[in-house]
Amino acid sequence: MQKNTRQETYKIVKTCPPKRQGELNFSINSDVFTCSECEKEFKKPWLLKRHSKVHHISNQMATNTVLNKPDQAELIVENTIPDANAFDYLSDEDDSSSIGDEEDNIVDEKNDIVNNFFDIEMNSNPVFNAFSDMFFSAAAADKVSMADNNSEIPEDVFETIGTINDPTSCYPFCDLQTMILFAFINGDYDMISQQMLKKILLAINLIIKIQQETLIGRTFKLPRLDAFLNYQTRKKSKMPVFPLQRISVPGLNGNTFAHINLPSDHLRFLMANAKKSKLITSMPNCTPNQSICLEQGEKWRTHHLFQQPMHTVNSIDVWFGNIAYLKTNDCSIHFLVESFHMANKNIFARELSPSHDFLLFGVHRMKKPMPFSVLPGNIDCNAVFYKVRIVLIILFTDDTSGNCSKQYNLCTTLPFKDQNSIANIQFLSTIPKKDGANGMSLLPAIVDDLKKLKKGVKMFSIKDNEYVPVVAPILWIEADMACHSELCGLLELATIFPCRRYYIELRLDTKISNALKIGMNTPANKISFRDCLTSHLLELQSFDSEKDTPVEILHTILLGVAKYMVIDLVKVVLKNDTATIARLSEFLTDYTQSTGLSRKFTQNLRHSGSFLSRDFKVLLQILSVILITEFSGNHELDLVISCFVELGQLCSLVFVCQMTSNFDNYIIRNELHKAYCTKPKVHYLTHLKEDIIRFGSALNYETEKGEQFNKHIHEHLFHTNCQNTSRDVCLKFAKQVALQHKSGTGIERFIKDNNKSLFYYTFFGSSRELKDNNNSGDIEDDAIQNNSFSTFVFRDDPISRPRIGLVSGSVVKFLSIVSYTDNDRNNNYAKTVMTGEHSDIANMNLVCKLDLHIFRNPFYIVNLSKFGSYWFIFNNILFDK
């Protein structure tokens, strides 16, 4: 049963005689509801509803105006709208039992009466028809102006309002609609955000527009409140319903219950989505020496469950194990198909043995597939073949609500930019940590569903326009270190052997004297292992708890090494040196003028213990170059400067989205960085290279997007009654998923004709998109700024070597790097000078933004600690030096 959040209506109480003719002083009160028959007063609307039965009144309205009769005659307006009956409400009857717990079927009489009262009040309110133009202008401008005296509304809209809706009779407001909105926003203690107010204004505007365009004679109906809250339990409702699942989880006092949105149900909606279904299904990519997508990761390329079992060529479905016949260059080839993959945007079939690749479809070499067929004798005529689609999924788990509950999210393997969009994060479940239940209690249900997906679940694919089996193995599970340890059955970090990869690789044996050796029989508690519900993950063939829990750089680098070093710098090294801290703060403040960084560092160094990950992301990009250029020779800082330089170089390498070339060299450079100390977070960085090879760029499994998503879960929890949070939150997210499903052509046309971008921005979460704090050099959405430094290539020669340039008005002034010395390499910067050459900016394409804020005449210092700069400069400009 949904909690009623509707506020009581207000009465207007006469306070004192008006000072000027036409004025009416009043105060707002919500204590009294008056019976229109006997004038008896009640404090609650449902008491008035119950009392109305005494007078045998079926549709008694709460008359809340208690002015004297002469004044009341001036304020009450008769509903003389020509189509007054058009504002009728749907009377959906509850003709079905609710789905789920028995308590969901109980109808609270008090709330039901309030809801009916709310419907009647709205149905008979003539002021509702007066908002059209004002709301349209406010929503179209994407601004909320509650007291705009210049907002004029056509007079014919107010024909039913009479002569009262004018500035003199509506004192102190300019009109009645302004009074209603002020009362709505500032009338009581209920809070409403500016974003929610914009949504309300746009919603009312669109509804009024639909009513105005409704044909004469056709009824215009608004649904009852129950139709919004409980449509998923109504038989007559045609709205798509996401099947919320109720599961039993073990607890201290026996089994308890939780709710979950299963991964297979999310995939059913995604496969039927025309836009997303094309993105979530793809085959391995074997393009050598690069890493630009998840399909190029070692696991995706080599794991047998991730291989596409069939591919369609010339309208023929070719399966692995088929004997294929390929004719090319007047040469016929017969081979046994092992697998399919892509390379350099071409599609290949791989021969089983010996291993050869045969081109099936090349986008560069030909406009149509090559002649291809399958030998008839290889096909069983009685067999039934289905197209198969493989969708790889990523799970995310984390504590939420102050570690009082655990949540799981699901992501599909989309391109990096789409993967970090809030619209592509699918909520699975949340469960409070109480009565012995925790996040691990949900694993059995999730694993059971994933085991079904491993065998293939039949779903409708809009891409194929038919039902196809969908196989969905796990690529990895994303979490922080504590959750990863819990998933692996370890006693988290307060153990002798905290590394979840230690048991196989035993790399700590050189540092720990009593380290265990391979082959030794040891009790589980000796190696800090505990048997719990996480053992269900071992039933999944696609998941390896040692290798598929990748090191995430948010907690290991930003909230690990970076936090340790910055706090040590401020609290220990410079503890008593206030002058140096003040000077360092001045340089950091001056760096806010840099055009090379999308975010600015505005925090006080004294508060370094409270810095968030986004603060460290900005600080690490600028701190090392400031220390090197401004504080060299300071004996207190000389010992730590080299550490910050190494950390800046590591971050510049790690915080990149993709490596378009020389991926092997990229791995070698990452291998050069060793652990700074024996802390667990620092130790895990030694395993980062393995994860980059297995999955690709570390930004793909950074947990920041999941951490940001927590705010939406917090808001949903805040608006529940905290009695059944698992059900209430899952139901809210399930409704969001179902609402974004396919719609009719009339809806698509209406949205397109009414500012499509504003509609989706306001109603479907675009206004609250996850923030990208990485500043990793992606220039797709960046505009060229004046006085900014970037690398450019000529448009008529896009494969030429990029050149560093300074944007100055409509021209680009070129710079060149002077001899790159060992000192420059150790300091992680490069020195550039002006060449005197320039070109029109219209002839150039922007490639990568750089940070050259520091100028030491005649040199502009290239800050290679800026995320992505180190690898880009070395790979494209300094590769031969």
Number of C-alpha atoms within 10 A of each C-alpha: 14 14 11 12 8 10 12 17 19 18 21 15 16 17 11 9 11 13 9 10 9 13 15 18 15 17 10 14 15 15 15 22 26 21 20 14 10 9 11 12 17 17 13 18 22 21 15 23 23 13 16 20 12 8 11 9 13 9 12 19 20 24 18 20 18 16 16 10 10 8 12 12 10 12 17 12 16 12 14 11 15 9 13 14 14 18 19 18 18 14 12 14 11 15 10 11 13 19 13 14 11 9 9 14 14 11 11 11 10 15 17 15 17 20 18 17 22 19 18 18 15 16 18 16 13 19 18 15 18 21 18 21 17 20 24 19 17 19 25 16 10 16 14 17 14 16 14 12 12 7 14 9 13 11 8 9 15 18 13 18 22 13 12 17 19 15 15 16 20 19 18 14 18 19 18 19 19 19 16 15 13 14 13 14 15 12 13 12 7 9 9 11 9 11 14 12 15 19 18 16 22 24 18 18 22 20 14 20 14 13 16 13 10 13 10 11 9 9 16 21 15 17 13 18 16 17 18 9 15 15 20 20 19 19 13 13 13 9 14 17 17 22 17 20 17 15 14 15 20 16 15 10 8 10 14 14 16 22 25 25 26 22 22 21 17 20 23 18 21 24 26 21 18 14 12 18 20 16 16 20 18 20 22 25 25 22 17 13 14 18 25 19 21 24 25 25 22 19 23 21 19 14 13 13 18 23 19 21 21 22 22 11 17 14 9 12 15 22 22 20 16 18 21 22 15 18 14 11 5 6 7 11 12 13 19 18 24 21 22 25 23 21 15 12 14 16 23 21 24 20 21 15 10 9 10 13 17 16 18 21 21 18 12 9 9 9 9 12 15 16 14 19 17 18 12 11 9 11 11 9 8 6 7 6 9 13 17 19 26 22 25 24 20 18 20 24 25 22 23 18 16 8 10 12 19 23 23 24 21 22 21 24 21 23 15 16 11 15 16 21 16 18 16 16 20 22 26 26 26 30 27 22 15 11 13 15 21 21 23 19 21 26 19 18 16 20 18 16 16 24 17 14 22 19 12 19 20 17 20 20 22 18 15 14 9 13 17 19 18 26 23 27 23 22 25 22 22 26 27 23 23 16 22 23 20 20 25 24 19 25 18 20 18 10 13 12 23 21 21 24 17 16 16 10 11 15 14 17 13 9 9 11 8 9 16 18 13 10 6 7 8 10 9 11 11 12 18 17 20 16 11 14 17 20 16 16 20 13 13 15 14 23 17 17 21 15 16 19 25 26 28 25 24 20 21 21 23 21 16 17 19 22 21 14 16 22 19 15 19 19 16 12 15 16 13 11 12 11 10 15 16 12 13 18 17 11 15 21 15 12 20 16 11 17 20 23 23 16 17 17 18 14 15 12 20 13 11 19 13 13 17 12 19 17 18 20 25 21 21 23 25 22 21 27 25 18 21 19 13 13 17 12 9 12 9 13 17 14 11 17 22 17 14 23 24 19 22 28 29 19 23 22 25 24 23 22 21 22 20 13 16 14 19 14 13 18 16 11 14 18 14 8 15 12 14 13 10 11 13 17 22 18 18 21 21 16 15 21 21 17 21 22 18 21 24 26 26 23 21 23 25 20 21 23 18 24 17 14 17 16 13 13 19 14 12 16 18 13 13 15 11 11 8 15 21 21 23 21 26 24 21 14 21 22 19 14 19 16 15 13 15 14 11 7 9 9 11 12 11 13 16 12 9 12 12 14 11 18 19 13 15 21 15 14 12 16 12 12 14 18 13 15 14 20 20 23 23 16 14 9 6 11 8 15 14 14 15 20 27 26 22 24 19 18 13 10 11 13 9 12 12 20 19 25 28 22 21 16 12 11 17 25 21 22 22 16 19 11 11 14 12 9 10 13 11 12 23 21 23 24 21 21 15 17 12 8 10 16 15 13 19 11 14 18 17 20 19 21 27 26 23 24 20 16 13 9 8 10 17 20 22 25 27 30 29 31 29 27 25 23 24 24 19 13 18 14 17 14 10 7 8
